[in-house]
Amino acid sequence: MILVELYSKEDCHLCEVAKGALKKIRKLYPFELHEIMIQEGDEYFETMKERIPVIHINKEFAFQHRVPEQEFIKKLHSIVPIHNK
């Protein structure tokens, strides 16, 4: 299964929007979704704090700030063929 990681932080409106988009897409194209909350002092905080939300697909950077749904779906298709029902 494809792994999607959402790097997020507290009180982040864009993070909530991104999570909503990912959940919507996941209903049609299944993938495992992990939300990783970062905060000051965490390993990734300094490199990601201005880019949140950051989305990785199978441990590779895919998007930041927003989840453009059609582009996200194209990336999923490029990783593994997805068959429509």
N, CA, C and O atoms as CSV, one atom per row, in Angstrom:
chain,resi,resn,atom,element,x,y,z
A,1,MET,N,N,0.852,-1.182,0.000
A,1,MET,CA,C,0.000,0.000,0.000
A,1,MET,C,C,0.898,1.245,0.000
A,1,MET,O,O,1.992,1.238,0.564
A,2,ILE,N,N,0.426,2.277,-0.625
A,2,ILE,CA,C,1.157,3.539,-0.688
A,2,ILE,C,C,1.061,4.238,0.665
A,2,ILE,O,O,-0.004,4.274,1.281
A,3,LEU,N,N,2.183,4.794,1.119
A,3,LEU,CA,C,2.243,5.536,2.370
A,3,LEU,C,C,2.270,7.030,2.076
A,3,LEU,O,O,3.124,7.507,1.329
A,4,VAL,N,N,1.334,7.762,2.665
A,4,VAL,CA,C,1.298,9.220,2.561
A,4,VAL,C,C,1.493,9.778,3.962
A,4,VAL,O,O,0.772,9.423,4.895
A,5,GLU,N,N,2.479,10.655,4.092
A,5,GLU,CA,C,2.768,11.287,5.376
A,5,GLU,C,C,2.452,12.771,5.271
A,5,GLU,O,O,2.892,13.453,4.346
A,6,LEU,N,N,1.692,13.249,6.225
A,6,LEU,CA,C,1.324,14.657,6.299
A,6,LEU,C,C,2.045,15.256,7.509
A,6,LEU,O,O,1.716,14.941,8.653
A,7,TYR,N,N,3.018,16.109,7.251
A,7,TYR,CA,C,3.713,16.812,8.331
A,7,TYR,C,C,2.908,18.059,8.643
A,7,TYR,O,O,2.659,18.891,7.771
A,8,SER,N,N,2.507,18.176,9.894
A,8,SER,CA,C,1.552,19.176,10.325
A,8,SER,C,C,2.010,19.790,11.637
A,8,SER,O,O,2.973,19.322,12.245
A,9,LYS,N,N,1.317,20.843,12.076
A,9,LYS,CA,C,1.581,21.428,13.396
A,9,LYS,C,C,0.283,21.974,13.957
A,9,LYS,O,O,-0.700,22.131,13.233
A,10,GLU,N,N,0.282,22.259,15.238
A,10,GLU,CA,C,-0.904,22.770,15.927
A,10,GLU,C,C,-1.349,24.110,15.334
A,10,GLU,O,O,-0.535,24.888,14.837
A,11,ASP,N,N,-2.658,24.360,15.399
A,11,ASP,CA,C,-3.234,25.635,14.957
A,11,ASP,C,C,-2.811,25.998,13.542
A,11,ASP,O,O,-2.375,27.120,13.286
A,12,CYS,N,N,-2.940,25.055,12.632
A,12,CYS,CA,C,-2.535,25.255,11.244
A,12,CYS,C,C,-3.740,25.021,10.338
A,12,CYS,O,O,-4.127,23.881,10.078
A,13,HIS,N,N,-4.320,26.111,9.867
A,13,HIS,CA,C,-5.501,26.007,9.007
A,13,HIS,C,C,-5.187,25.255,7.708
A,13,HIS,O,O,-5.970,24.407,7.280
A,14,LEU,N,N,-4.054,25.560,7.083
A,14,LEU,CA,C,-3.690,24.878,5.841
A,14,LEU,C,C,-3.512,23.372,6.066
A,14,LEU,O,O,-3.784,22.569,5.174
A,15,CYS,N,N,-3.056,23.000,7.256
A,15,CYS,CA,C,-2.897,21.577,7.579
A,15,CYS,C,C,-4.248,20.874,7.609
A,15,CYS,O,O,-4.389,19.758,7.109
A,16,GLU,N,N,-5.234,21.531,8.194
A,16,GLU,CA,C,-6.585,20.947,8.247
A,16,GLU,C,C,-7.176,20.826,6.848
A,16,GLU,O,O,-7.832,19.834,6.532
A,17,VAL,N,N,-6.945,21.831,6.013
A,17,VAL,CA,C,-7.436,21.781,4.631
A,17,VAL,C,C,-6.759,20.633,3.880
A,17,VAL,O,O,-7.419,19.880,3.164
A,18,ALA,N,N,-5.445,20.504,4.044
A,18,ALA,CA,C,-4.702,19.432,3.376
A,18,ALA,C,C,-5.179,18.061,3.844
A,18,ALA,O,O,-5.361,17.154,3.032
A,19,LYS,N,N,-5.382,17.908,5.146
A,19,LYS,CA,C,-5.845,16.632,5.687
A,19,LYS,C,C,-7.222,16.291,5.131
A,19,LYS,O,O,-7.488,15.135,4.802
A,20,GLY,N,N,-8.088,17.272,5.027
A,20,GLY,CA,C,-9.410,17.042,4.453
A,20,GLY,C,C,-9.333,16.590,3.006
A,20,GLY,O,O,-10.060,15.686,2.594
A,21,ALA,N,N,-8.457,17.213,2.239
A,21,ALA,CA,C,-8.285,16.832,0.828
A,21,ALA,C,C,-7.752,15.405,0.725
A,21,ALA,O,O,-8.217,14.626,-0.107
A,22,LEU,N,N,-6.779,15.062,1.565
A,22,LEU,CA,C,-6.216,13.711,1.535
A,22,LEU,C,C,-7.257,12.666,1.907
A,22,LEU,O,O,-7.321,11.605,1.287
A,23,LYS,N,N,-8.071,12.959,2.911
A,23,LYS,CA,C,-9.123,12.011,3.309
A,23,LYS,C,C,-10.154,11.825,2.200
A,23,LYS,O,O,-10.647,10.718,1.985
A,24,LYS,N,N,-10.472,12.891,1.511
A,24,LYS,CA,C,-11.414,12.822,0.393
A,24,LYS,C,C,-10.853,11.946,-0.725
A,24,LYS,O,O,-11.548,11.079,-1.255
A,25,ILE,N,N,-9.589,12.179,-1.078
A,25,ILE,CA,C,-8.950,11.400,-2.141
A,25,ILE,C,C,-8.850,9.935,-1.737
A,25,ILE,O,O,-9.050,9.044,-2.562
A,26,ARG,N,N,-8.539,9.685,-0.461
A,26,ARG,CA,C,-8.337,8.316,0.027
A,26,ARG,C,C,-9.590,7.460,-0.101
A,26,ARG,O,O,-9.491,6.235,-0.181
A,27,LYS,N,N,-10.764,8.080,-0.123
A,27,LYS,CA,C,-12.007,7.319,-0.299
A,27,LYS,C,C,-12.059,6.654,-1.668
A,27,LYS,O,O,-12.643,5.580,-1.816
A,28,LEU,N,N,-11.452,7.286,-2.671
A,28,LEU,CA,C,-11.460,6.749,-4.035
A,28,LEU,C,C,-10.192,5.976,-4.382
A,28,LEU,O,O,-10.227,5.016,-5.151
A,29,TYR,N,N,-9.072,6.409,-3.804
A,29,TYR,CA,C,-7.763,5.818,-4.092
A,29,TYR,C,C,-7.095,5.481,-2.759
A,29,TYR,O,O,-6.423,6.333,-2.177
A,30,PRO,N,N,-7.266,4.266,-2.272
A,30,PRO,CA,C,-6.776,3.914,-0.940
A,30,PRO,C,C,-5.261,4.086,-0.783
A,30,PRO,O,O,-4.485,3.732,-1.671
A,31,PHE,N,N,-4.869,4.626,0.345
A,31,PHE,CA,C,-3.477,4.719,0.755
A,31,PHE,C,C,-3.452,4.848,2.266
A,31,PHE,O,O,-4.444,5.216,2.895
A,32,GLU,N,N,-2.305,4.538,2.830
A,32,GLU,CA,C,-2.122,4.651,4.276
A,32,GLU,C,C,-1.731,6.095,4.579
A,32,GLU,O,O,-0.790,6.618,3.982
A,33,LEU,N,N,-2.439,6.741,5.498
A,33,LEU,CA,C,-2.193,8.142,5.836
A,33,LEU,C,C,-1.678,8.249,7.261
A,33,LEU,O,O,-2.329,7.805,8.207
A,34,HIS,N,N,-0.499,8.844,7.401
A,34,HIS,CA,C,0.060,9.119,8.727
A,34,HIS,C,C,0.221,10.628,8.877
A,34,HIS,O,O,0.828,11.284,8.031
A,35,GLU,N,N,-0.321,11.165,9.946
A,35,GLU,CA,C,-0.120,12.579,10.247
A,35,GLU,C,C,0.992,12.677,11.286
A,35,GLU,O,O,0.935,12.038,12.337
A,36,ILE,N,N,1.991,13.477,10.981
A,36,ILE,CA,C,3.138,13.645,11.867
A,36,ILE,C,C,3.125,15.089,12.347
A,36,ILE,O,O,3.375,16.025,11.587
A,37,MET,N,N,2.826,15.240,13.629
A,37,MET,CA,C,2.768,16.577,14.225
A,37,MET,C,C,4.177,16.989,14.630
A,37,MET,O,O,4.859,16.270,15.360
A,38,ILE,N,N,4.608,18.154,14.149
A,38,ILE,CA,C,5.935,18.645,14.527
A,38,ILE,C,C,5.786,19.875,15.414
A,38,ILE,O,O,4.786,20.589,15.355
A,39,GLN,N,N,6.790,20.099,16.223
A,39,GLN,CA,C,6.820,21.271,17.093
A,39,GLN,C,C,8.272,21.696,17.286
A,39,GLN,O,O,9.199,20.957,16.954
A,40,GLU,N,N,8.448,22.858,17.811
A,40,GLU,CA,C,9.788,23.381,18.030
A,40,GLU,C,C,10.617,22.374,18.823
A,40,GLU,O,O,10.167,21.827,19.829
A,41,GLY,N,N,11.834,22.145,18.344
A,41,GLY,CA,C,12.724,21.189,18.978
A,41,GLY,C,C,12.742,19.839,18.281
A,41,GLY,O,O,13.668,19.055,18.487
A,42,ASP,N,N,11.729,19.550,17.453
A,42,ASP,CA,C,11.694,18.294,16.710
A,42,ASP,C,C,12.733,18.309,15.592
A,42,ASP,O,O,13.172,19.364,15.135
A,43,GLU,N,N,13.105,17.120,15.175
A,43,GLU,CA,C,14.116,16.937,14.136
A,43,GLU,C,C,13.806,17.738,12.860
A,43,GLU,O,O,14.709,18.335,12.274
A,44,TYR,N,N,12.563,17.753,12.438
A,44,TYR,CA,C,12.190,18.380,11.165
A,44,TYR,C,C,11.703,19.818,11.300
A,44,TYR,O,O,11.433,20.464,10.287
A,45,PHE,N,N,11.586,20.329,12.501
A,45,PHE,CA,C,10.929,21.618,12.702
A,45,PHE,C,C,11.591,22.745,11.918
A,45,PHE,O,O,10.906,23.472,11.199
A,46,GLU,N,N,12.885,22.903,12.039
A,46,GLU,CA,C,13.566,24.035,11.391
A,46,GLU,C,C,13.449,23.986,9.872
A,46,GLU,O,O,13.282,25.026,9.236
A,47,THR,N,N,13.534,22.808,9.285
A,47,THR,CA,C,13.475,22.711,7.822
A,47,THR,C,C,12.052,22.792,7.285
A,47,THR,O,O,11.857,23.118,6.114
A,48,MET,N,N,11.049,22.500,8.122
A,48,MET,CA,C,9.673,22.458,7.623
A,48,MET,C,C,8.764,23.550,8.161
A,48,MET,O,O,7.670,23.738,7.629
A,49,LYS,N,N,9.165,24.268,9.179
A,49,LYS,CA,C,8.223,25.155,9.876
A,49,LYS,C,C,7.555,26.185,8.970
A,49,LYS,O,O,6.407,26.553,9.220
A,50,GLU,N,N,8.224,26.655,7.942
A,50,GLU,CA,C,7.623,27.634,7.027
A,50,GLU,C,C,6.961,26.976,5.822
A,50,GLU,O,O,6.363,27.666,4.996
A,51,ARG,N,N,7.057,25.661,5.711
A,51,ARG,CA,C,6.533,24.940,4.545
A,51,ARG,C,C,5.310,24.104,4.871
A,51,ARG,O,O,4.693,23.538,3.968
A,52,ILE,N,N,4.954,24.014,6.126
A,52,ILE,CA,C,3.850,23.172,6.595
A,52,ILE,C,C,2.543,23.601,5.938
A,52,ILE,O,O,2.330,24.802,5.771
A,53,PRO,N,N,1.674,22.700,5.564
A,53,PRO,CA,C,1.837,21.263,5.607
A,53,PRO,C,C,2.757,20.758,4.486
A,53,PRO,O,O,2.796,21.313,3.388
A,54,VAL,N,N,3.485,19.700,4.800
A,54,VAL,CA,C,4.361,19.039,3.835
A,54,VAL,C,C,3.844,17.620,3.672
A,54,VAL,O,O,3.537,16.936,4.648
A,55,ILE,N,N,3.752,17.187,2.410
A,55,ILE,CA,C,3.227,15.863,2.119
A,55,ILE,C,C,4.313,15.041,1.445
A,55,ILE,O,O,4.905,15.470,0.455
A,56,HIS,N,N,4.572,13.848,1.992
A,56,HIS,CA,C,5.492,12.891,1.388
A,56,HIS,C,C,4.686,11.684,0.932
A,56,HIS,O,O,3.741,11.264,1.600
A,57,ILE,N,N,5.068,11.136,-0.207
A,57,ILE,CA,C,4.470,9.897,-0.694
A,57,ILE,C,C,5.587,8.868,-0.751
A,57,ILE,O,O,6.595,9.060,-1.429
A,58,ASN,N,N,5.389,7.764,-0.023
A,58,ASN,CA,C,6.408,6.718,0.085
A,58,ASN,C,C,7.773,7.292,0.444
A,58,ASN,O,O,8.790,6.952,-0.160
A,59,LYS,N,N,7.770,8.175,1.447
A,59,LYS,CA,C,8.991,8.757,2.032
A,59,LYS,C,C,9.678,9.789,1.141
A,59,LYS,O,O,10.792,10.216,1.444
A,60,GLU,N,N,9.026,10.199,0.037
A,60,GLU,CA,C,9.603,11.203,-0.851
A,60,GLU,C,C,8.715,12.439,-0.876
A,60,GLU,O,O,7.488,12.334,-0.904
A,61,PHE,N,N,9.351,13.620,-0.865
A,61,PHE,CA,C,8.612,14.875,-0.903
A,61,PHE,C,C,7.682,14.905,-2.106
A,61,PHE,O,O,8.066,14.511,-3.208
A,62,ALA,N,N,6.459,15.373,-1.890
A,62,ALA,CA,C,5.489,15.490,-2.978
A,62,ALA,C,C,4.920,16.909,-3.084
A,62,ALA,O,O,4.897,17.484,-4.172
A,63,PHE,N,N,4.458,17.479,-1.956
A,63,PHE,CA,C,3.814,18.796,-1.984
A,63,PHE,C,C,4.091,19.538,-0.683
A,63,PHE,O,O,4.460,18.948,0.333
A,64,GLN,N,N,3.901,20.852,-0.751
A,64,GLN,CA,C,3.920,21.666,0.452
A,64,GLN,C,C,2.824,22.714,0.342
A,64,GLN,O,O,2.409,23.072,-0.760
A,65,HIS,N,N,2.361,23.199,1.468
A,65,HIS,CA,C,1.321,24.227,1.608
A,65,HIS,C,C,-0.081,23.757,1.218
A,65,HIS,O,O,-1.040,24.022,1.944
A,66,ARG,N,N,-0.216,23.064,0.086
A,66,ARG,CA,C,-1.534,22.641,-0.399
A,66,ARG,C,C,-1.446,21.264,-1.047
A,66,ARG,O,O,-0.364,20.792,-1.395
A,67,VAL,N,N,-2.608,20.628,-1.201
A,67,VAL,CA,C,-2.689,19.348,-1.900
A,67,VAL,C,C,-3.549,19.553,-3.142
A,67,VAL,O,O,-4.776,19.475,-3.073
A,68,PRO,N,N,-2.904,19.815,-4.280
A,68,PRO,CA,C,-3.700,19.917,-5.520
A,68,PRO,C,C,-4.199,18.514,-5.883
A,68,PRO,O,O,-3.413,17.640,-6.252
A,69,GLU,N,N,-5.502,18.315,-5.775
A,69,GLU,CA,C,-6.070,16.971,-5.852
A,69,GLU,C,C,-5.712,16.228,-7.129
A,69,GLU,O,O,-5.308,15.067,-7.064
A,70,GLN,N,N,-5.847,16.854,-8.276
A,70,GLN,CA,C,-5.556,16.153,-9.537
A,70,GLN,C,C,-4.080,15.787,-9.654
A,70,GLN,O,O,-3.747,14.704,-10.135
A,71,GLU,N,N,-3.195,16.679,-9.219
A,71,GLU,CA,C,-1.760,16.383,-9.246
A,71,GLU,C,C,-1.428,15.247,-8.276
A,71,GLU,O,O,-0.607,14.381,-8.578
A,72,PHE,N,N,-2.070,15.261,-7.117
A,72,PHE,CA,C,-1.847,14.196,-6.136
A,72,PHE,C,C,-2.259,12.849,-6.725
A,72,PHE,O,O,-1.526,11.868,-6.605
A,73,ILE,N,N,-3.417,12.799,-7.355
A,73,ILE,CA,C,-3.911,11.558,-7.966
A,73,ILE,C,C,-2.962,11.097,-9.068
A,73,ILE,O,O,-2.698,9.900,-9.187
A,74,LYS,N,N,-2.448,12.015,-9.870
A,74,LYS,CA,C,-1.476,11.659,-10.910
A,74,LYS,C,C,-0.236,11.031,-10.295
A,74,LYS,O,O,0.298,10.055,-10.822
A,75,LYS,N,N,0.225,11.592,-9.174
A,75,LYS,CA,C,1.393,11.013,-8.500
A,75,LYS,C,C,1.083,9.606,-8.010
A,75,LYS,O,O,1.922,8.713,-8.125
A,76,LEU,N,N,-0.110,9.399,-7.466
A,76,LEU,CA,C,-0.489,8.050,-7.032
A,76,LEU,C,C,-0.462,7.075,-8.201
A,76,LEU,O,O,0.033,5.955,-8.071
A,77,HIS,N,N,-0.993,7.501,-9.343
A,77,HIS,CA,C,-1.006,6.648,-10.536
A,77,HIS,C,C,0.416,6.337,-10.995
A,77,HIS,O,O,0.670,5.244,-11.501
A,78,SER,N,N,1.339,7.272,-10.829
A,78,SER,CA,C,2.703,7.044,-11.292
A,78,SER,C,C,3.446,6.062,-10.385
A,78,SER,O,O,4.425,5.447,-10.808
A,79,ILE,N,N,2.986,5.912,-9.143
A,79,ILE,CA,C,3.643,5.006,-8.198
A,79,ILE,C,C,3.163,3.584,-8.395
A,79,ILE,O,O,3.959,2.647,-8.456
A,80,VAL,N,N,1.862,3.433,-8.494
A,80,VAL,CA,C,1.290,2.094,-8.674
A,80,VAL,C,C,0.007,2.260,-9.488
A,80,VAL,O,O,-0.760,3.191,-9.245
A,81,PRO,N,N,-0.230,1.380,-10.435
A,81,PRO,CA,C,-1.479,1.486,-11.211
A,81,PRO,C,C,-2.691,1.380,-10.284
A,81,PRO,O,O,-2.766,0.494,-9.432
A,82,ILE,N,N,-3.608,2.277,-10.465
A,82,ILE,CA,C,-4.834,2.268,-9.677
A,82,ILE,C,C,-5.984,1.978,-10.626
A,82,ILE,O,O,-6.167,2.674,-11.625
A,83,HIS,N,N,-6.753,0.950,-10.311
A,83,HIS,CA,C,-7.868,0.551,-11.165
A,83,HIS,C,C,-9.161,1.134,-10.617
A,83,HIS,O,O,-9.480,0.988,-9.437
A,84,ASN,N,N,-9.891,1.791,-11.493
A,84,ASN,CA,C,-11.196,2.342,-11.089
A,84,ASN,C,C,-12.190,1.202,-10.928
A,84,ASN,O,O,-12.093,0.175,-11.599
A,85,LYS,N,N,-13.131,1.397,-10.042
A,85,LYS,CA,C,-14.171,0.394,-9.799
A,85,LYS,C,C,-15.224,0.472,-10.867
A,85,LYS,O,O,-16.188,-0.292,-10.841
